[in-house]
């Protein structure tokens, strides 16, 4: 694609030159501070992602967690359980305060996850009790 741009940067230090340019932002299988940003940690991370977005841009996030195996990382990051109630009640409020409206949250099947066509996604799919969640959100023009 002639208009695709890949960014390798910490979510805390995204390049200001990209502010307002993205029509779509994809966050695939995040870990560390990026996982904290998209799964409900401090809203500053989501606000930084929002700064990249043009109005009405689409943010697509795919999270893959094995609650038992990844518990120490979730605790280290200060993240809540990604239970259904949290995803439908609290996470949308956090996204809204950062300038996004969640339009869809779904649990991915192996078939839909394989559409990602990455070796990391294939590795995470096999042999573990991992839950994969896809979040789609739209950027608003104003952070609320």
PyMOL commands that set and color helices and strands:
alter all, ss='L'
color gray80, all
select helices_A, chain A and resi 11-13+16-18+32-38+43-52+71-77+84-97+110-114+119-125
alter helices_A, ss='H'
color red, helices_A
select strands_A, chain A and resi 22-28+53-65+100-107+131-139
alter strands_A, ss='S'
color yellow, strands_A
deselect
rebuild
show_as cartoon
